[in-house]
Amino acid sequence: MPASFHEVRFPLALSYGSRGGPERRTEIVTLGSGDEERNALWRHSRRAYNAGPALRRAEDIALLLAFFEERRGPLYGFRWRDTFDHASCALGRQPAATDQPIGTGDGSTTVFQLAKTYGAAFAPYVRPIVKPVAGSVRVAVNGAELPASGFTVDPTTGRVTLATAPAAGAAVTAGFLFDVPVRFATDRIEIDHQAVLAGVLADIPILELRR
């Protein structure tokens, strides 16, 4: 992430109740025969959220406005907790060191990027994880969990550095919690206090930052 990023999480109270998820960009061309050609324009999906549905009280609005102003609108990125996808494991479980493959040893490499794999049978998608939660990362080599002294984690990039290079062919895995790097997708926030209290939701668009 660039220097214009604040390592602070959007208030969790306002994440719960938000809407959003991953977006893909696909080019679809219909040929004269009626057949289709489809091309993926993005290698990685990009997540978009709307924090507006979580605004229910005047205190929520004040909290949002303070956070927005401190970030200078979309100028500074920040961390976002996706309430349905923020762990290496299934919802309701605790991360384990064997949750996700992050690399294979070659006898010399010690740095591995955290990642989360979606799907398995046909075309698994590997998503780089760049904002792990400090203190949540567990690492294993060939199924044996490493002690805390056996590795370090950069919580701003998601890179794991092992104290000893794994042997050639050794499976390196990890478990973790993570946030999504995002920014506000607007320079302007307009909230009708009475409308919010009446259940009319404001739009507070938030967009994932890509490296």
N, C-alpha and C positions, 0 to 999 in steps of 0.2 A: 504494500500500500504506500502511496506517496506521503510526504510529510504532512499534507493537509488532512490528517486523520486523527481523531481523538479516540484514544483507547478507553472509551466509556460506553456503557450499555444503555440503550433506550430504556426508560422506566418500565420494569416488568409489568406493573399494574396496567400500563397502557398497551402492552403487547397482547395480553390476554383479551380477547374480544375483537382483535384486528382481523382483517381478511388478507389473503394473498397466497402466493405460491410461485412455482417455476414457470417460466415462459421460454418457448423455443422460437426460432425464426427459420421458417422453411419456405423455400421457393418452389412453387408448384406450377409446372408448365403443361397445359393440355395440348397434345399434338393433334394434327389434322385427322389422324385415325381415331381420336378419342382416347388414346392411351395417355397416361400421365408420366411425367418425369419429375421426381422430387429430389431436391438438393438441400442439405443442411447448410445454412449460411453461418450459423454459430456453432462452434465446437462445444461450448458449454452453455447450459441453460442460464437464464438470468432471472432472479426472483424479484417480484414486485409486490408491495404490500400497501394496505390502506389502514392507517391507525385511527381514522375517524370513528369507526363503529365502537371503539373503546371509550369514547368520551361520553360520560354520563353525568358528571358533576362539575360544578364550578372549579373545584380543586383539581380535577383532571385537566381542565383547560389551562389553568395557571401553570401546572406542571409542564404541559406540552409547550406553552409559549416560552417559558424559561429555557427549556431544552433547545427549542428552535433558535432562540436569540443567541444562546451561547455557542451554537454551531454556526452562527451567521447564515442561517438558512442552508442552502446546499453547498456552502463553501467547504465545510469540514465533514468528513465522513465519521461514522460511529458504528458501534456494535448493535446488532438487533437479534433478539431471541425469537427464533421461529418456534412457536409452541408445539408444532407437530413434527418438527425435524431438527433436533438439536443434539443428537447423540449418535454414537457409533453403533448403538444397539437398538432394539425395538423399544417403543414407548412402554414405560412402566418397569423397565429393567435397568440394572446398573451396568455401566461400561465394564467390559472385561478385556484383558490384554490381548486376547485372540480374536476380537471382533472383526477387524478389518485388515486385509493385506495392504502393506505399504511399500513392499519391495522384496527383493531377493538378494542375499549376500553374494559378493564376488571375491571376498577375501581382502578387499581394500576400501570399499565405500563405507563411510560411517554416517553420512547425512541422508535422511529419507524424508520425503514430504508426506504429511498426513493426508489421507484421502478416505472417501467413503464410496463404496461400490453399490450401485442400484441395479437390481435384476441379476440373473445368473444364467439362464438357459440359452438365450438367443444372442443378445448383443449388450452385455453389461456396460453400464455407464459409470466411469470413474470420475468422481468430483473432487478436485483439490480442496482441502480444508485449510484455510489460512488464518482463522481466528479461533484457535482452541481456547478453552477456559483454563486459565492457569491452575495448576495443581490437579487437574482431572485426568491427565494423560497417563496411560499405562502401556508398557511395551513388552513384547515377548519375542524371543528368537527360537524358532522351531518348537513353539508351544511352551517354552519355559520363560516365565515372567522375569524380567530384569528388576533388580532393586533400584530404588530412586537414584542411587549413586552411579548406576550403569548408563544413564543417558541424561541429556538436557533437552529442553523444549523451548523454542522461541515462540511465545504466545502471540507475537505480532505477525508471524509469517507461517506458522504451522510446520516449521522444519525441526526434525528430531535428529539430534547428534548422539550417536552411541559412543561410549567410552572405548569399545573394542569393535573392530570391523567384524561382522558376521562371516563365517566361513562360506565358501562358494556353495551356492544352492540352498543355503539356509533361509527359511521363510521368516520374514520380519512382519510382525502384526502389531496393531495398536487398538486401544479403546480410549474414548475421550468424549467430552462434551464440547460443543462449539457454538459460536455465534456467526452471524452473517454480516460481512462488511457492507454497509449501506450509506446512503445520503438522502436528504430530503429531495424530492423530485420537483420542488417548486420554490420560487423566491418569495411567495406570498401565501399567507394563511389568513383566511377570512372565516370567522366563526360567528354565527348568530346564536348568542347565548340562549335566548328564548326558544329557538328552534331545537337546539340540542336538548334542552330540558323537556321539550315536547316529543322527543324521540326522532327528530329529523337529523340524520347523520351528516356530519361535515366530511369533506374529503381531505385527507392528509396523506398524499402519495409519498411512498418511500421506495427507493430503487437500489438494487444490489450493485455494488462497485465491482468491476472486473479488473483484473491485473492487466 
